[in-house]
Each structure stands twice: as C-alpha cells, then as structure tokens.
Amino acid sequence: MTLHGIDINPDGIAHARTRLRGEFVVGDLYQLGALLHGRRVDVIFTMGMLIHLHPETLPGLIEAMRDHARRWLVFVEQVSVTN
C-alpha cells in the first residue's frame, strides 16, 4: 500500500512526512491529475477541505477526483445550512 498526501500548506506536508511513510507533495487539488502523475488511486479522502473552496469549482473538482479514484471518494466535511 502506498499513501499519497496532497496539501496546499507546506507545514502540513512536513508534519505528515515526520509521522507517516508515503508520498507527500505540496500542491493544489485543482491540479490533481498532474500531482498524481496521471495515476489512479483506490481511495480519495478529504477532511474539512471542500468547505474552503468556491462552490462553483466543486463539480469540476469532484469529477476530477472521480476520474482518479478506482474505488471510493470519502468526504468528511462540514455541512451548514447558513453557509
């Protein structure tokens, strides 16, 4: 098993590299295909990330995630009626 991690924050990537074995890169999910070098992965997991993106960009980003996930997309996200 190989763990891939992408974070826009270099500190988050540095933190992951000290605690986990895997491939971790600083990057923007809008370039998901380039960051994964065209590879497909079994699971794409987000946690508290989608809430920070512009709503108009979400359909395209989720479609790109679907294109790169062989099995599952797992979103653990905040849901708010007022936001």
N, C-alpha and C positions, 0 to 999 in steps of 0.2 A: 504494500500500500504506500502511496505517495501522497503527502499532504501538500496542497498548494494554498498559499495565502496571498491575498492582494489587499493592500491598504493604501489610501492616499496619504496617510500620515507616516513619515519615516520612523517616528518613535514607536508606533505600533508594530512595525515590521521588526525593528531592532529588539523589541520586547519579545516577540514571537521567536525570533532566532535564538534567544538565550534559553528558551524553555521547551522548544519542540524541534523535532527533526522534520525537515521538509524543504520545499522551495517557496521562498517568500520574496515578493517583489513590491516595491513602491510603485503604485500605478493607479490609474483612473479606470473604473469599470466600464466607462464608455469606450474603452479600447480593449475590451475583454478578449476578442479574438487574437489580437497582437500579443497580449500579455500571456495567453496560453499557447502561443505559437501554433494556433490552429488545432490544438489537441482538444479532444472531448474528455470530460471527466465524469465520474459516476454521479457525484452529488455537488450541487452548488448551494451553499448555505450563506444566508445573510442574517445579521442580528443588529437591529437598530440602525440600519443604514438607509433603507429606502425612504424613510420619513424625511431625510435631508435633501432629497433630490426634487427637482421641479416636476410636478405631476405630468406635464406634457411629455417628458422624456421617459417616463416609466414603461409605457407599452413597448417601445423600441428596445429598451434595456432588458426587459423581461423576455422578449423574443430572442435577443442575443443569448441570454442565459439558457433559454430552452434549446437553442441550437447547439450549445456546448455541453449540455448535460445529457448523459446517456440514460440516466435513470430518474433522478429526483431533483426538484428545486425545493428548498426548505427555507421559508421566510419566517423569522421570529422578529416581528416588527410591532411598533406602537400603532394603535388604532385609536383615532379620536374623532368624535362626532363634530367637534368645533374646529378642528384643524385639518 
